[in-house]
Amino acid sequence: ANVLTNFGWSSTLRDLDAGIDTVAAVTFAADDETKALEHLLAVQESENGLIFIDAQGRVAFVERNAIIASPYTVSQVTFRDALAGGAGYPFIATVPAHDLDTTHNEWSGTRTGGVTQTASDTTAKDRDGIRSTQFSSLVTTDAVVESQAQWKLAMFKDPLQRIESITVMPGLDTGFWQAVLGLEVGERVTVRELPPVFDVATSEDFIIQSIRARFDAGLVSAATFTFGLWPADTNTWMILDDANSGQFDAGKLAY
């Protein structure tokens, strides 16, 4: 909120969660060339939350515990291929991926004035070799940096069979248009498809990472929407003092 106010962003165009972590104060010199967005993304990374421009043109900030609770845990729409059948809206293209580019089984994090904190997984290292990466954090204690490293390890230590993006064309279907235009970054969608040589359709949930619309000259029914995707978290997280997620044996402990 301070950053948005600093460069004159309207107070009515904000939808900001309070956040979980406190970040250290940062002073920028008059000749510093750090972009406001660059700093906001650093805050997002330190929180392990989400920041984006929503459909109303607001800067939206979603804290990390909100991401692992409703409505972000509930699929908002199903996209399917022509062979899968069943409910949902058809997609026209997907970009599949299965690689180690985003897989890291050792995470090392640092903060200003702190000691490097590392989290690693021996089983994943034995399977894929050591795949290490580093991150910096704006938080104020090493204990939180350690929790961040453990969180990132849980998310990215295993290679994933994933879909990088999916493209849909609502055409003349009003319900399809309403479903697509109602989607936001961070929300969950289901992709249902019948891959070659498969006997039954597969169904998997993904989190929207980006939204791109294309309107060429001509009929609006030819417009397409491409959603950047990431596999939805399959962990069940326990959040202390939360009415629904705060029950014992509900899952892994979220920080």
Sequence and secondary structure as in RCSB ss.txt:
>XXXX:A:sequence
ANVLTNFGWSSTLRDLDAGIDTVAAVTFAADDETKALEHLLAVQESENGLIFIDAQGRVAFVERNAIIASPYTVS
QVTFRDALAGGAGYPFIATVPAHDLDTTHNEWSGTRTGGVTQTASDTTAKDRDGIRSTQFSSLVTTDAVVESQAQ
WKLAMFKDPLQRIESITVMPGLDTGFWQAVLGLEVGERVTVRELPPVFDVATSEDFIIQSIRARFDAGLVSAATF
TFGLWPADTNTWMILDDANSGQFDAGKLAY
>XXXX:A:secstr
 HHHHHTT  TTSEEE   SS B      TT    HHHHHHHHHHHHT EEEE TTS EEEE HHHHTSTTTTSE
EEEEE TTT SSSEEEEEEEEE  STT  SEEEEEETT   EEEE HHHHHHH   EEEEEE BS HHHHHHHHH
HHHHHHSS   EEEEEEE  TT HHHHHHHHT  TT EEEEEE  TT SS EEEEEEEEEEEEE  SS GGG EE
EEEEEE     EE TT TTT STTSSEE  
